[in-house]
């Protein structure tokens, strides 16, 4: 077994309860609603009813809720995670769904193909093997299928240094095994396996810093609905321009398989 992958498994088993509780907060939930509402608002869904949805490194099956709410409510779902505790939490919250324990670095679809893959903040937990994971997942995507990722990224030395410092000092992160991506490197992983970029936005700005990770930065989680909406409205001005690309701590990208 890979020592770093096993270390990530143990890390998430340890923080799973804290992680789950923090992501039920009203500010965090509102920000996620705003992010995904706006991301999908200008996209006409081509995902048919009954589409096969894969969510690797699924955590609590957050991606399932996103797809059901903003893309297609009726999907055939398969989710997996390497953390035993996360799998247990996801099964408890979604009884009857196909949610399994599996290592993304050894993912084998066993002949299955999927119409939609959604991966929320998973690749950076397998940073050293992320290109291999991307290749394995994209191979399981049907022609014409869509792959949506939301990953921590940086595009300047300043945001890289800030993230490195946070990972070193905050026990929610394990700086020995997880890193944010330089955005061109992350894009290249998908391009190298023939994926075509459909859209890319940069939501990791002020609202993201304040409200997306309340378990990591509880002191920043101040204000209520008005504060979340106001900071998000400011962030939206930079979602698709070079300023947002340079300053954002996270990127959402939609890819399509030819």
C-alpha positions as CSV (number, residue, x, y, z in Angstrom):
1,X,0.0,0.0,0.0
2,X,1.1,3.6,-0.6
3,X,2.2,5.2,2.7
4,X,0.9,8.7,1.8
5,X,-2.4,7.4,0.7
6,X,-2.8,5.5,3.9
7,X,-1.8,8.6,5.8
8,X,-4.6,10.5,4.1
9,X,-7.0,7.8,5.0
10,X,-6.1,8.0,8.7
11,X,-6.2,11.8,8.6
12,X,-9.7,11.9,7.2
13,X,-10.9,9.2,9.6
14,X,-9.7,11.5,12.4
15,X,-11.3,14.7,11.2
16,X,-14.5,13.3,9.7
17,X,-16.8,14.3,12.5
18,X,-15.5,17.9,12.6
19,X,-15.6,18.1,8.8
20,X,-19.2,16.9,8.7
21,X,-20.4,19.3,11.4
22,X,-18.8,22.4,10.0
23,X,-20.3,21.9,6.6
24,X,-23.8,22.1,8.0
25,X,-23.4,25.8,8.9
26,X,-25.7,28.2,7.2
27,X,-23.0,30.5,5.8
28,X,-21.2,27.6,4.2
29,X,-24.4,26.1,2.7
30,X,-25.5,29.4,1.3
31,X,-22.1,30.0,-0.3
32,X,-22.2,26.6,-2.0
33,X,-25.7,27.2,-3.2
34,X,-24.6,30.5,-4.8
35,X,-21.5,29.0,-6.4
36,X,-23.3,26.1,-8.0
37,X,-26.4,28.1,-9.0
38,X,-24.2,30.6,-10.9
39,X,-21.9,28.0,-12.4
40,X,-24.7,26.0,-13.9
41,X,-27.0,28.9,-14.7
42,X,-25.6,29.5,-18.2
43,X,-25.4,25.8,-19.1
44,X,-28.0,23.8,-20.9
45,X,-27.9,20.3,-19.4
46,X,-27.5,17.5,-21.9
47,X,-27.5,14.9,-19.1
48,X,-30.4,12.5,-19.6
49,X,-32.7,11.1,-16.9
50,X,-31.1,8.0,-15.5
51,X,-27.6,9.1,-16.4
52,X,-24.7,7.2,-14.7
53,X,-23.0,9.5,-12.2
54,X,-19.6,8.7,-10.6
55,X,-18.4,10.6,-7.6
56,X,-14.8,9.5,-6.7
57,X,-13.5,10.5,-3.3
58,X,-17.1,11.3,-2.5
59,X,-16.8,12.3,1.2
60,X,-20.5,12.8,2.2
61,X,-21.7,12.6,-1.4
62,X,-21.7,16.4,-1.8
63,X,-21.4,16.0,-5.6
64,X,-24.6,14.0,-5.7
65,X,-26.6,16.9,-4.2
66,X,-25.0,19.3,-6.7
67,X,-25.9,17.2,-9.7
68,X,-29.4,16.5,-8.5
69,X,-30.1,20.2,-7.7
70,X,-28.5,21.8,-10.7
71,X,-28.1,19.3,-13.5
72,X,-30.3,16.2,-13.4
73,X,-32.4,15.1,-10.4
74,X,-32.7,11.5,-11.6
75,X,-29.3,9.8,-11.8
76,X,-27.8,6.3,-11.3
77,X,-25.2,7.1,-8.6
78,X,-21.9,5.4,-7.6
79,X,-19.7,7.0,-5.1
80,X,-16.5,5.8,-3.4
81,X,-14.1,7.1,-0.8
82,X,-10.9,5.9,0.9
83,X,-11.9,7.0,4.4
84,X,-13.9,4.4,6.2
85,X,-15.6,7.1,8.4
86,X,-16.6,9.1,5.3
87,X,-18.1,6.1,3.7
88,X,-20.1,5.3,6.9
89,X,-21.3,9.0,7.1
90,X,-22.3,9.0,3.4
91,X,-24.2,5.7,3.7
92,X,-26.0,7.0,6.8
93,X,-27.1,10.2,5.1
94,X,-28.0,8.4,1.8
95,X,-29.4,4.9,2.6
96,X,-29.8,2.7,-0.3
97,X,-27.2,4.4,-2.5
98,X,-24.2,2.6,-3.9
99,X,-21.4,4.1,-1.9
100,X,-18.3,2.0,-1.4
101,X,-14.8,2.0,0.0
102,X,-12.2,2.3,-2.7
103,X,-8.7,3.7,-3.4
104,X,-8.9,6.3,-6.3
105,X,-5.2,5.5,-7.2
106,X,-6.3,2.0,-8.0
107,X,-9.7,2.7,-9.4
108,X,-10.9,0.0,-11.8
109,X,-14.4,0.5,-13.3
110,X,-14.5,-3.2,-14.3
111,X,-16.1,-2.3,-17.6
112,X,-18.6,0.3,-16.3
113,X,-18.8,3.7,-18.0
114,X,-20.3,6.9,-16.7
115,X,-22.0,9.9,-18.3
116,X,-21.0,12.4,-15.6
117,X,-18.2,12.5,-13.1
118,X,-18.0,15.1,-10.4
119,X,-15.0,15.4,-8.1
120,X,-15.1,18.0,-5.3
121,X,-11.8,18.7,-3.7
122,X,-10.4,15.2,-4.0
123,X,-7.4,15.3,-6.3
124,X,-5.2,17.4,-4.0
125,X,-5.4,14.6,-1.4
126,X,-3.6,12.3,-3.8
127,X,-1.3,15.0,-5.2
128,X,1.6,12.9,-6.2
129,X,-0.6,10.4,-8.1
130,X,-3.2,12.9,-9.3
131,X,-2.3,12.5,-13.0
132,X,-2.7,8.8,-12.8
133,X,-6.1,9.2,-11.0
134,X,-7.3,11.6,-13.7
135,X,-6.3,9.2,-16.4
136,X,-8.1,6.3,-14.7
137,X,-11.3,8.3,-14.2
138,X,-11.4,9.8,-17.7
139,X,-11.0,6.3,-19.1
140,X,-14.3,5.4,-17.4
141,X,-16.1,8.4,-18.9
142,X,-18.3,7.6,-21.9
143,X,-17.8,9.6,-25.1
144,X,-19.6,12.9,-24.8
145,X,-19.5,12.6,-21.0
146,X,-18.9,15.5,-18.6
147,X,-16.3,15.8,-15.8
148,X,-16.6,18.6,-13.3
149,X,-13.8,19.4,-10.8
150,X,-13.5,21.8,-7.9
151,X,-9.9,21.9,-6.6
152,X,-7.7,24.2,-4.6
153,X,-5.4,26.0,-7.0
154,X,-2.9,28.8,-7.2
155,X,-1.6,30.9,-10.1
156,X,0.9,33.2,-8.3
157,X,3.8,32.7,-6.0
158,X,1.9,34.6,-3.3
159,X,-1.2,32.4,-3.2
160,X,1.1,29.3,-3.3
161,X,3.1,30.6,-0.3
162,X,-0.1,31.4,1.7
163,X,-1.5,28.0,1.1
164,X,1.8,26.3,2.0
165,X,1.8,28.2,5.3
166,X,-1.8,27.3,6.0
167,X,-1.2,23.6,5.4
168,X,1.8,23.7,7.7
169,X,0.0,25.4,10.6
170,X,-3.6,24.2,10.4
171,X,-4.2,20.6,11.7
172,X,-7.3,20.2,9.4
173,X,-4.8,19.8,6.6
174,X,-1.9,17.3,6.3
175,X,0.9,19.1,4.6
176,X,2.9,16.0,4.0
177,X,0.3,14.5,1.7
178,X,-1.9,17.2,0.2
179,X,-1.1,20.3,-1.8
180,X,-2.9,22.8,-4.0
181,X,-2.3,22.7,-7.7
182,X,-0.6,25.2,-9.9
183,X,-3.5,25.7,-12.3
184,X,-1.7,25.1,-15.6
185,X,-0.4,21.8,-14.2
186,X,-3.9,20.7,-13.2
187,X,-5.3,21.7,-16.6
188,X,-2.5,19.7,-18.3
189,X,-3.5,16.5,-16.6
190,X,-6.9,16.6,-18.4
191,X,-5.6,17.9,-21.7
192,X,-3.0,15.1,-21.9
193,X,-5.8,12.4,-21.8
194,X,-7.7,14.2,-24.6
195,X,-10.4,16.1,-22.5
196,X,-11.8,19.3,-23.9
197,X,-12.4,22.2,-21.5
198,X,-16.0,23.5,-21.6
199,X,-15.8,26.2,-18.9
200,X,-13.6,27.4,-16.1
201,X,-14.3,29.8,-13.3
202,X,-12.3,31.1,-10.3
203,X,-14.5,31.2,-7.2
204,X,-11.8,30.9,-4.6
205,X,-11.8,34.6,-3.7
206,X,-13.1,36.6,-0.6
207,X,-16.3,34.7,0.1
208,X,-14.5,31.4,-0.4
209,X,-11.8,32.4,2.1
210,X,-14.3,33.5,4.7
211,X,-17.0,30.9,4.4
212,X,-16.0,27.8,2.4
213,X,-13.8,26.1,5.1
214,X,-15.4,27.1,8.4
215,X,-13.8,24.1,10.1
216,X,-10.3,25.3,9.1
217,X,-10.9,29.1,9.7
218,X,-13.7,29.5,12.3
219,X,-12.6,33.0,13.2
220,X,-13.3,34.1,9.6
221,X,-16.9,32.8,9.6
222,X,-18.5,36.1,10.7
223,X,-21.7,37.8,9.6
224,X,-24.8,36.2,8.1
225,X,-26.7,36.0,4.9
226,X,-26.1,39.6,3.9
227,X,-22.3,39.2,4.3
228,X,-22.2,36.0,2.3
229,X,-24.2,37.4,-0.5
230,X,-22.3,40.7,-0.6
231,X,-18.8,39.1,-0.7
232,X,-20.0,36.6,-3.3
233,X,-21.4,39.4,-5.5
234,X,-17.9,41.0,-5.4
235,X,-16.2,37.7,-6.2
236,X,-18.5,37.2,-9.2
237,X,-17.0,40.3,-10.9
238,X,-13.7,38.4,-11.2
239,X,-15.0,34.8,-11.9
240,X,-13.8,34.6,-15.5
241,X,-11.1,37.3,-15.8
242,X,-7.4,37.3,-15.4
243,X,-7.6,38.9,-11.9
244,X,-9.7,36.1,-10.6
245,X,-7.4,33.5,-12.3
246,X,-4.4,35.1,-10.6
247,X,-5.8,35.5,-7.1
248,X,-8.2,32.6,-6.7
249,X,-7.5,29.8,-4.2
250,X,-9.8,27.4,-6.1
251,X,-11.0,26.6,-9.6
252,X,-14.1,24.9,-11.0
253,X,-13.6,23.4,-14.4
254,X,-16.0,21.5,-16.7
255,X,-14.4,19.1,-19.1
256,X,-16.0,17.0,-21.9
257,X,-14.8,13.8,-23.4
258,X,-14.8,13.9,-27.3
